[in-house]
Amino acid sequence: MNLLIKESPLQVLPSLAMQVGLNAAILLQQLHFRSLISTNVRDGHKWVYKTYEEWKNEEFPFWSVDTIKRAIRRLEDSGYIISTSSYNRMKMDKTKWYRIDYTILHDQGEQDAPSTTAKSFQEEVQIAPTTEGNLPLAITKEIKRIKKELVENDLDAVSVIDYLNDKTARQFKASSKATARLVNGRFSEGYTVADCKMVIDTKAKDWLDDPHWQKYLRPSTLFNATNFENYLEESRASDLPKSRPPKPFELDFSEGEA
């Protein structure tokens, strides 16, 4: 099988990937394309409805369902997409309907919402950001430069590594490709800067004063995919309120009799 591009590639702007994370940006771009050609109009908006399995089978066969769920949840939580199941005819149908909140993207200079009036299906397909029929871009120095800037200028990754350095008095570099790949890998799974800082706080508390364990306060340990999930659950568990035993009743014999 020839793995070089002979089909329409998925495209995404680097600026959008920096804003919402790579996986979420890919999903958001594909949702935008599907919205442009959608004929499902409810309450003045165009909607796309799919199950998670349909997202995987029809759009992203290279992702697991869990990866798709995390990307969608991240976009829902940050307000980029609005979802509902209220338009389903049967209550037992849990298929979700999705639309993009273009007011947020409009503030960032992105495209306006697709119109629900006066355009034919063929016209909407023509303006959709598809690459059907176009030759793919060659891998040029410009593309490599953009990728390099994504690594060096990802402010979320810089924030996490700076926080780790402050906590541990170390000098890890956010511009390191290996370090940035680890942190951005967790972002692509739907984790946040706050999650990363929570893990740093917990493990710094556990390890910083231990000569043996303090060497593991490093990106390759903290942000390893398996370790990170375990450490985050540990952090969340430690934040749960602990029930206090009742205070024992004490007699004060120090004052004597009145």
Phi, psi and chi 1 to 4 in degrees:
 res  aa     phi    psi   chi1   chi2   chi3   chi4
   1 MET       -  135.5 -177.9 -170.9  -58.1      -
   2 ASN   -85.6  117.2 -169.8  -12.8      -      -
   3 LEU   -91.8   -0.6  -64.2 -179.2      -      -
   4 LEU   -75.8  157.6  -64.0  177.3      -      -
   5 ILE   -68.7  118.6  -63.7  176.6      -      -
   6 LYS  -133.0   14.9  -74.4 -172.1  177.6  179.4
   7 GLU  -136.1  170.2   55.7 -171.9  -65.6      -
   8 SER   -65.2  118.0  -63.0      -      -      -
   9 PRO   -79.6  156.3   29.7  -33.8      -      -
  10 LEU   -77.5  131.5  -67.7  170.0      -      -
  11 GLN  -116.2  149.7  -69.4 -175.3  -41.8      -
  12 VAL  -154.2  142.1   64.4      -      -      -
  13 LEU   -76.0  135.4  -69.1  175.7      -      -
  14 PRO   -55.6  -36.8  -26.7   35.2      -      -
  15 SER   -64.9  -35.8   55.6      -      -      -
  16 LEU   -70.4  -39.1 -179.9   60.6      -      -
  17 ALA   -62.2  -37.8      -      -      -      -
  18 MET   -68.9  -30.5  -69.8 -178.5   65.8      -
  19 GLN   -77.3  -41.8 -173.7  172.6  -34.5      -
  20 VAL  -120.9   -6.1  -58.4      -      -      -
  21 GLY    99.1  150.2      -      -      -      -
  22 LEU   -64.2  -50.6 -179.5   57.4      -      -
  23 ASN   -61.6  -44.1  -73.8    3.6      -      -
  24 ALA   -64.5  -36.6      -      -      -      -
  25 ALA   -65.8  -41.9      -      -      -      -
  26 ILE   -61.9  -45.4  -67.2  172.4      -      -
  27 LEU   -65.4  -41.0 -166.0  145.7      -      -
  28 LEU   -64.1  -41.4 -167.0   61.9      -      -
  29 GLN   -63.5  -41.0  179.2   63.2   55.8      -
  30 GLN   -69.0  -35.8 -165.6   66.8    2.9      -
  31 LEU   -64.8  -37.9  176.1   57.3      -      -
  32 HIS   -61.4  -45.6  173.6   63.4      -      -
  33 PHE   -61.6  -45.8  167.6   62.4      -      -
  34 ARG   -64.7  -32.2  -68.1  -59.8  175.3 -168.2
  35 SER   -67.0  -36.7  -61.5      -      -      -
  36 LEU   -61.8  -34.9  -73.6  170.4      -      -
  37 ILE  -104.4    6.7   61.7  176.8      -      -
  38 SER   -73.8  143.6  174.0      -      -      -
  39 THR  -109.6    9.8   57.8      -      -      -
  40 ASN   -93.6   96.7  -59.7  -54.7      -      -
  41 VAL  -108.9  124.7  179.3      -      -      -
  42 ARG  -136.5  131.7  -60.3  -70.5 -170.8  -81.9
  43 ASP    52.8   37.2  -60.6  -34.9      -      -
  44 GLY    80.7    7.8      -      -      -      -
  45 HIS  -125.9  150.8  -61.8  -73.7      -      -
  46 LYS   -87.7  136.6  -73.6 -169.7  169.2 -173.0
  47 TRP  -124.8  152.9  -63.3   81.7      -      -
  48 VAL  -119.9  127.7  175.5      -      -      -
  49 TYR  -119.4  131.0   65.0   91.6      -      -
  50 LYS  -154.2  150.4  -72.1 -179.3 -177.3  -70.4
  51 THR   -82.0  165.5   65.0      -      -      -
  52 TYR   -60.1  -37.7  -68.1  123.1      -      -
  53 GLU   -65.5  -36.0  -71.9   72.2   18.2      -
  54 GLU   -69.7  -37.0  -73.4  171.7  -22.2      -
  55 TRP   -57.1  -43.3  -82.3  114.7      -      -
  56 LYS   -68.3  -51.9  173.0  176.6  172.1   56.1
  57 ASN   -71.3  -34.8  -64.0  -27.6      -      -
  58 GLU   -97.6  -25.6  -61.9  172.7    6.9      -
  59 GLU  -119.1  -45.9  -51.1  -72.6  -10.7      -
  60 PHE  -131.2   68.4  -50.3  114.5      -      -
  61 PRO   -66.8  -13.6   24.5  -34.9      -      -
  62 PHE   -87.2   -4.0   44.9   84.0      -      -
  63 TRP  -108.3  155.1  -77.6  -16.4      -      -
  64 SER   -83.1  161.8   67.6      -      -      -
  65 VAL   -60.5  -37.7  170.9      -      -      -
  66 ASP   -63.5  -39.0  -74.7  -17.6      -      -
  67 THR   -63.0  -42.0  -63.2      -      -      -
  68 ILE   -64.5  -42.7  -67.1  169.2      -      -
  69 LYS   -59.3  -43.3  -74.3 -178.7  179.0  179.8
  70 ARG   -65.2  -41.4  -76.5 -167.8  -67.8  -94.3
  71 ALA   -64.0  -43.8      -      -      -      -
  72 ILE   -65.8  -43.3  -70.3  176.1      -      -
  73 ARG   -61.5  -38.9 -168.4 -179.9  -54.9  118.6
  74 ARG   -64.3  -41.1 -175.5  173.5 -170.9  180.0
  75 LEU   -69.8  -36.2  -69.7  167.8      -      -
  76 GLU   -65.9  -46.5  -70.9  171.8  -28.0      -
  77 ASP   -64.2  -34.0  -68.8  -15.4      -      -
  78 SER   -88.9   -2.5   55.9      -      -      -
  79 GLY    87.2    4.3      -      -      -      -
  80 TYR   -72.4  -31.9  -73.3   97.9      -      -
  81 ILE  -126.3  149.8   64.9  174.7      -      -
  82 ILE  -113.6  132.8  -62.7  169.5      -      -
  83 SER  -130.6  153.3   61.0      -      -      -
  84 THR  -159.8  158.6 -177.8      -      -      -
  85 SER  -119.4   11.3   58.2      -      -      -
  86 SER   -72.0  -15.9   62.1      -      -      -
  87 TYR   -87.9   -4.3  -62.2  125.9      -      -
  88 ASN   -68.4  142.3  -66.7  -30.5      -      -
  89 ARG   -71.8  -32.3  -66.6 -178.9 -179.8  179.2
  90 MET  -113.4  136.0  -59.1  177.1   62.8      -
  91 LYS   -62.6  -29.2  -69.6 -175.2  177.5 -179.5
  92 MET   -75.5  -12.9   62.0 -178.2  -63.8      -
  93 ASP   -80.0  116.5 -175.2   -1.9      -      -
  94 LYS  -101.1   12.5  -61.0  -57.1 -178.8 -177.7
  95 THR   -58.3  134.4  -56.9      -      -      -
  96 LYS   -98.3  143.9  -67.1  177.3   72.9  173.4
  97 TRP  -102.2  137.7  -63.7   57.8      -      -
  98 TYR  -127.9  143.1  -57.0   92.1      -      -
  99 ARG  -144.7  157.3   70.4  175.5  177.4   88.5
 100 ILE   -89.4  137.5  -62.3  174.2      -      -
 101 ASP   -83.9   92.5 -173.7  -12.1      -      -
 102 TYR   -70.4  -13.1  -73.5   91.7      -      -
 103 THR   -64.6  -34.4   57.9      -      -      -
 104 ILE   -71.2  -46.7  -65.0  179.3      -      -
 105 LEU   -68.3  -32.5  -69.5  176.5      -      -
 106 HIS   -61.3  -36.9 -175.6   69.8      -      -
 107 ASP   -64.3  -23.5  -68.4  -20.3      -      -
 108 GLN   -97.4    6.5  -57.3  -63.2  -31.9      -
 109 GLY    86.8   16.7      -      -      -      -
 110 GLU   -85.8 -176.3  -61.9  -67.9  -22.6      -
 111 GLN   -71.6  154.3  -61.1 -173.8   30.6      -
 112 ASP   -75.6  167.1  -66.4  -28.1      -      -
 113 ALA   -64.3  146.5      -      -      -      -
 114 PRO   -65.5  137.2   22.6  -32.6      -      -
 115 SER   -71.0  147.7  172.2      -      -      -
 116 THR  -103.5   10.7   59.3      -      -      -
 117 THR  -132.1  148.5   60.1      -      -      -
 118 ALA    70.0   -8.0      -      -      -      -
 119 LYS  -102.0  140.4  -77.3 -169.0  174.4   68.7
 120 SER   -79.2  163.9   68.8      -      -      -
 121 PHE   -57.8  -42.2  178.7   83.8      -      -
 122 GLN   -64.6  -39.4  -71.9   80.2    4.5      -
 123 GLU   -64.8  -39.2  -71.9  174.1  -37.4      -
 124 GLU   -68.3  -37.1  -72.0  180.0  -17.5      -
 125 VAL   -62.8  -36.7  171.1      -      -      -
 126 GLN   -67.6  -34.0  -72.5  174.7    0.0      -
 127 ILE   -89.4   -6.5   65.8  170.6      -      -
 128 ALA   -67.5  146.9      -      -      -      -
 129 PRO   -79.1   53.1   30.7  -36.0      -      -
 130 THR   -95.0  158.5  179.2      -      -      -
 131 THR  -109.1   20.5   57.2      -      -      -
 132 GLU   -57.6  126.6 -164.1   72.5   49.6      -
 133 GLY    86.2   -6.1      -      -      -      -
 134 ASN   -98.6  149.0  -64.0  -27.5      -      -
 135 LEU   -73.6  141.3  -69.6  174.4      -      -
 136 PRO   -68.5  152.7   24.5  -33.6      -      -
 137 LEU   -69.4  143.2  -66.8  173.4      -      -
 138 ALA   -74.4  157.0      -      -      -      -
 139 ILE   -80.2  101.8  -59.8  176.6      -      -
 140 THR  -109.3  175.3   62.6      -      -      -
 141 LYS   -63.8  -31.5  -70.7 -176.9  178.4  179.4
 142 GLU   -64.3  -43.1  179.2   65.9   12.5      -
 143 ILE   -64.0  -42.0  -66.5  175.1      -      -
 144 LYS   -62.8  -37.1  -68.9 -179.2  179.0  179.3
 145 ARG   -63.8  -41.9 -178.2 -171.8   65.7   78.6
 146 ILE   -62.5  -44.0  -67.7  172.9      -      -
 147 LYS   -61.6  -40.3  -70.7 -178.5  178.0  179.2
 148 LYS   -63.8  -41.3 -174.7  171.7 -176.0  -70.3
 149 GLU   -65.9  -34.7  -72.8 -177.3   -5.5      -
 150 LEU   -60.9  -38.6  -85.8  174.0      -      -
 151 VAL   -71.2  -44.7  170.7      -      -      -
 152 GLU   -78.6  -26.6  -66.3  179.4  -14.5      -
 153 ASN  -111.9   11.3  -61.6  -34.0      -      -
 154 ASP   -71.0  104.3 -170.5  -38.3      -      -
 155 LEU   -65.9  -32.3  -61.7 -177.5      -      -
 156 ASP   -64.7  -44.3  -76.4  -11.8      -      -
 157 ALA   -64.1  -41.0      -      -      -      -
 158 VAL   -61.1  -42.6  170.9      -      -      -
 159 SER   -60.5  -42.5  172.9      -      -      -
 160 VAL   -65.9  -46.8  168.6      -      -      -
 161 ILE   -68.1  -38.7  -62.3  -54.8      -      -
 162 ASP   -61.2  -39.2  -75.8  -11.3      -      -
 163 TYR   -65.3  -41.7 -170.3   80.0      -      -
 164 LEU   -62.0  -42.8  174.8   60.8      -      -
 165 ASN   -64.0  -39.6  -71.6  -24.3      -      -
 166 ASP   -64.5  -39.7  -72.1  -18.0      -      -
 167 LYS   -73.2  -31.6  -76.8  -73.6 -176.8  177.6
 168 THR  -112.8   -3.2   62.0      -      -      -
 169 ALA    57.7   37.2      -      -      -      -
 170 ARG  -107.4 -179.4  -51.3  -73.5  -76.0  -81.9
 171 GLN  -134.8   52.4  -64.4 -177.9  -11.8      -
 172 PHE   -69.6  146.7  -63.5  109.9      -      -
 173 LYS  -106.1  124.7  -64.5 -175.9 -180.0  -64.0
 174 ALA   -68.2  -21.0      -      -      -      -
 175 SER   -77.9   -9.7   58.3      -      -      -
 176 SER   -65.6  126.8  163.1      -      -      -
 177 LYS   -60.5  -40.5  -70.5 -176.4  178.4  179.9
 178 ALA   -65.1  -43.1      -      -      -      -
 179 THR   -66.2  -47.0  -63.0      -      -      -
 180 ALA   -62.5  -36.3      -      -      -      -
 181 ARG   -64.4  -39.1 -168.5  179.9  -59.1  115.3
 182 LEU   -65.2  -48.7  -77.4  165.2      -      -
 183 VAL   -66.8  -46.2  178.7      -      -      -
 184 ASN   -67.0  -26.4  -72.9  -35.8      -      -
 185 GLY   -62.4  -37.2      -      -      -      -
 186 ARG   -73.3  -36.8  -53.2  -65.2   71.0   77.1
 187 PHE   -61.6  -40.3  -68.7  155.1      -      -
 188 SER   -65.6  -19.6   70.2      -      -      -
 189 GLU   -89.6    1.2  -66.6  172.2  -16.4      -
 190 GLY   101.0   -1.5      -      -      -      -
 191 TYR   -76.4  160.8  -62.2  111.2      -      -
 192 THR  -117.1  171.9   65.1      -      -      -
 193 VAL   -59.8  -40.3  171.3      -      -      -
 194 ALA   -62.4  -37.7      -      -      -      -
 195 ASP   -62.6  -43.7  -67.4  -26.7      -      -
 196 CYS   -62.6  -42.8  -66.4      -      -      -
 197 LYS   -68.3  -32.4  -69.7 -177.8  177.1 -179.2
 198 MET   -64.6  -42.5 -174.7 -177.0  -65.2      -
 199 VAL   -63.8  -43.8  166.3      -      -      -
 200 ILE   -59.7  -45.8  -67.9  169.8      -      -
 201 ASP   -59.6  -45.9  -74.6  -20.8      -      -
 202 THR   -65.2  -47.8  -62.2      -      -      -
 203 LYS   -74.3  -29.8  -57.6  -39.3  -67.3  179.8
 204 ALA   -65.1  -39.8      -      -      -      -
 205 LYS   -63.4  -38.8 -179.2  179.0  178.1 -178.5
 206 ASP   -76.9  -36.7  -68.1  -15.6      -      -
 207 TRP  -113.7  -20.8  -66.5  -14.2      -      -
 208 LEU   -59.1  -34.7 -167.0   57.4      -      -
 209 ASP   -95.6    7.6  -64.5  -32.4      -      -
 210 ASP  -106.5  114.6 -171.3  -49.4      -      -
 211 PRO   -56.5  -32.0  -24.2   34.3      -      -
 212 HIS   -76.6  -44.8  171.8   74.6      -      -
 213 TRP   -86.8  -19.6  -72.0  101.3      -      -
 214 GLN   -63.9  -23.0   63.4 -177.5 -150.6      -
 215 LYS   -68.7  -16.7   63.6 -174.6  177.2 -175.3
 216 TYR   -87.7    1.3  -65.3  108.6      -      -
 217 LEU   -80.1   71.3  -70.6  168.5      -      -
 218 ARG  -143.6  155.2   59.1 -166.5 -178.1 -168.4
 219 PRO   -56.6  -39.2  -26.9   35.2      -      -
 220 SER   -65.4  -24.0   59.4      -      -      -
 221 THR   -92.4  -49.3  -61.3      -      -      -
 222 LEU   -67.6  -38.2  -62.0  176.6      -      -
 223 PHE  -105.9   11.0  -54.7  120.9      -      -
 224 ASN   -59.5  137.8  170.0  -81.3      -      -
 225 ALA   -53.5  -49.8      -      -      -      -
 226 THR   -69.8  -45.6  -57.6      -      -      -
 227 ASN   -60.3  -44.3  -68.1  -10.2      -      -
 228 PHE   -60.1  -45.8 -175.6   85.2      -      -
 229 GLU   -60.9  -43.2 -175.5  175.7   15.2      -
 230 ASN   -65.2  -44.0  -67.8  -26.2      -      -
 231 TYR   -64.5  -38.3  -64.8  156.2      -      -
 232 LEU   -66.3  -42.1 -175.4   58.7      -      -
 233 GLU   -63.6  -37.4  -72.0  -54.9  -49.8      -
 234 GLU   -62.9  -40.5  179.9 -176.5  -29.2      -
 235 SER   -65.2  -43.3  -57.8      -      -      -
 236 ARG   -65.0  -38.7  -70.9  168.3  175.6  165.1
 237 ALA   -65.1  -36.6      -      -      -      -
 238 SER   -71.3  -19.6   65.9      -      -      -
 239 ASP   -85.4   -9.9  -78.1  -13.3      -      -
 240 LEU   -68.2  138.5  -66.3  175.8      -      -
 241 PRO   -64.5  133.7   22.2  -32.2      -      -
 242 LYS   -95.9  134.3  -64.4 -179.2  174.7   60.3
 243 SER   -72.7  134.3   58.6      -      -      -
 244 ARG   -93.9  138.9  -64.8 -177.4  177.8  179.8
 245 PRO   -66.7  149.0   23.7  -32.9      -      -
 246 PRO   -60.5  140.2   21.5  -31.8      -      -
 247 LYS   -69.1  126.7 -174.6  176.6 -179.7 -179.8
 248 PRO   -65.7  145.8   22.9  -32.4      -      -
 249 PHE   -73.2  130.0  179.7   74.2      -      -
 250 GLU  -118.7  136.7  -63.6 -178.6    0.6      -
 251 LEU   -94.6  135.8  -64.3  175.1      -      -
 252 ASP  -103.7  110.2 -174.9    0.5      -      -
 253 PHE  -100.0    7.3  -62.3  100.0      -      -
 254 SER   -76.6  -23.1   60.4      -      -      -
 255 GLU   -89.5  -17.2  -64.8  -64.1  -31.4      -
 256 GLY    73.4 -165.7      -      -      -      -
 257 GLU   -84.8  152.4  -64.9 -177.3    2.5      -
 258 ALA   -69.5      -      -      -      -      -
